[in-house]
Amino acid sequence: MQSPADPKPDAVRRRRGGRPSADKAGEVDRRILDAATDLFLQLGFDATSCDQVVAQAGAGKASLYARYANKEELFAAVVRRKVERTLIPSGAVPWHLSVRDRLRAVGHSLLDHALAPEAVALMRVVVTTAHRMPDLARLVDRIGRDGGVACVARAIAGSDAPPEKIEEASRVAVRFIDMVFVPHQMRALIGDTREQLDAEAPPRIDDAIDLLSRAGWLPSSGTP
């Protein structure tokens, strides 16, 4: 028989069924997204199921579906988080160098970023689902591309450049990205090895810088 000091059954049920703390909810979010990321990158979108995700995450289906209505929404959340962590360049520019050397350093940094195994794996998954989720594919491309263009534009314009100079440099940066970043990324997607791509990066970057310089699109001054 239950003593008066014991909690009433309905009170116990309320405590057990109450909302989880913010810390616990955040931990569940992380486990679900970590598990989904691993599975999507390893198996692809079609071969990954929500059952596999919750099993690997150690979470319940109710926890997953309370956050994401379906596998497409879960995949979109994985991609957005991965884009933020993986594809956006750091933006660090060695300002003490000349324009050409800054551009060379930034070009190598961008390629190193884009050719990281997880970045390539993510892009492969996005490409295979682009026909079903074109908006998501465009988002990934825009975030990664815009980040690269902004980094290159700053390297060209200088550390204290006003907005109009940054905008002008952005048009040149787009050409640099198209000549350096896009071809290497496409070759990585179709299976060229990292060793091959790393070996061919320096001449590709130098050729792009020479072309932009001969066209008169790079500032003639040295350090900012």
BELKANOR-V443308 format. One record per residue. PHI is phi in radians with two decimals (* if undefined). PSI is psi in whole degrees, 0 to 359 (NA if undefined). OMEGA is omega in whole degrees, 0 to 359 (* if undefined). Layout:
# BELKANOR-V443308
{{PHI	PSI	OMEGA} {PHI	PSI	OMEGA}}
This chain:
# BELKANOR-V443308
{{*	140	185} {-1.36	130	179} {-1.39	158	180} {-1.04	332	182} {-1.32	341	181} {-1.27	147	177} {-1.16	147	178} {-1.25	150	182} {-0.96	319	182} {-1.20	330	176} {-1.18	321	177} {-1.07	316	181} {-1.11	322	180} {-1.13	320	180} {-1.15	317	182} {-1.20	327	184} {-1.70	6	182} {-1.25	175	180} {-1.22	139	178} {-1.21	158	177} {-1.14	162	180} {-1.07	321	180} {-1.11	316	181} {-1.17	319	179} {-1.09	320	178} {-1.12	323	178} {-1.16	320	177} {-1.13	317	177} {-0.96	312	183} {-1.09	316	181} {-1.11	318	180} {-1.12	313	182} {-1.20	323	177} {-1.11	314	180} {-1.13	316	180} {-1.10	320	179} {-1.06	311	180} {-1.00	314	185} {-1.25	317	179} {-1.10	319	181} {-1.25	326	181} {-1.41	317	190} {-1.85	341	187} {1.59	172	184} {-1.21	310	187} {-1.15	325	184} {-1.46	355	179} {-1.71	133	178} {-2.02	158	176} {-1.12	328	177} {-1.07	318	178} {-1.12	321	182} {-1.11	311	183} {-1.19	328	178} {-1.14	315	180} {-1.24	328	181} {-1.38	344	185} {1.18	35	181} {-2.13	168	178} {-1.61	159	178} {-1.04	324	181} {-1.07	323	179} {-1.13	320	180} {-1.19	311	185} {-1.31	344	172} {-1.23	339	182} {-1.81	324	185} {-2.35	129	185} {-1.21	332	183} {-2.80	182	182} {-1.15	327	180} {-1.09	317	179} {-1.14	321	178} {-1.10	316	179} {-1.09	319	178} {-1.06	319	179} {-1.15	320	177} {-1.07	314	183} {-1.12	315	181} {-1.07	317	179} {-1.15	319	182} {-1.19	323	177} {-1.06	314	181} {-1.06	323	184} {-1.50	331	193} {-1.98	318	192} {-1.64	337	183} {-1.37	120	181} {-1.11	153	183} {-1.19	332	178} {1.49	2	179} {-1.21	126	182} {-2.14	130	178} {-1.36	88	189} {-1.16	340	183} {-1.29	350	182} {-1.57	166	175} {-1.20	169	181} {-1.01	313	181} {-1.07	317	181} {-1.25	326	174} {-1.09	315	181} {-1.13	323	178} {-1.12	315	181} {-1.12	317	180} {-1.15	321	178} {-1.05	315	178} {-1.13	321	180} {-1.11	317	180} {-1.11	317	180} {-1.15	319	178} {-1.05	321	179} {-1.15	313	186} {-1.26	333	184} {-1.67	4	175} {-1.03	141	185} {-0.92	317	182} {-1.21	326	178} {-1.15	318	179} {-1.16	317	179} {-1.08	319	179} {-1.09	315	181} {-1.11	324	178} {-1.09	316	180} {-1.14	318	180} {-1.09	318	181} {-1.09	319	182} {-1.22	341	180} {-1.88	4	186} {-1.08	327	182} {-1.22	335	178} {-1.64	328	182} {-2.26	66	184} {-1.09	327	180} {-1.11	321	179} {-1.17	318	178} {-1.08	318	179} {-1.15	324	178} {-1.09	313	180} {-1.05	314	180} {-1.09	317	183} {-1.15	315	183} {-1.13	313	180} {-1.14	316	182} {-1.19	314	181} {-1.08	322	178} {-1.12	318	178} {-1.14	316	180} {-1.08	317	180} {-1.09	319	180} {-1.14	315	180} {-1.15	319	181} {-1.08	319	178} {-1.12	320	180} {-1.10	325	181} {-1.34	314	188} {-1.33	328	182} {1.94	161	188} {-1.18	329	183} {-1.94	24	184} {-1.18	140	176} {-1.26	166	183} {-0.96	322	182} {-1.16	327	177} {-1.25	322	176} {-1.09	318	180} {-1.11	318	178} {-1.11	317	179} {-1.17	333	180} {-1.09	326	179} {-1.16	324	176} {-1.25	321	181} {-1.07	323	178} {-1.05	318	179} {-1.13	319	179} {-1.10	315	179} {-1.05	317	181} {-1.12	326	182} {-1.44	330	187} {-1.88	305	190} {-1.29	309	188} {-1.08	311	181} {-1.07	319	181} {-1.17	320	179} {-1.12	318	179} {-1.10	320	180} {-1.18	325	176} {-1.13	321	181} {-1.14	328	181} {-1.60	3	169} {1.97	4	175} {-1.07	144	184} {-1.31	157	178} {-1.09	324	180} {-1.09	315	177} {-1.04	312	184} {-1.18	320	178} {-1.11	321	181} {-1.17	328	184} {-1.61	353	183} {-1.16	312	184} {-1.00	311	179} {-1.14	327	178} {-1.13	316	180} {-1.13	315	180} {-1.11	320	178} {-1.09	319	180} {-1.13	317	179} {-1.12	317	179} {-1.08	318	180} {-1.11	315	179} {-1.12	322	180} {-1.18	315	180} {-1.13	330	179} {-1.36	354	180} {1.38	21	183} {-1.66	354	178} {-1.86	143	177} {-1.05	145	181} {-1.47	345	182} {-1.32	165	181} {-1.55	246	182} {-1.28	154	182} {-1.17	NA	*}}
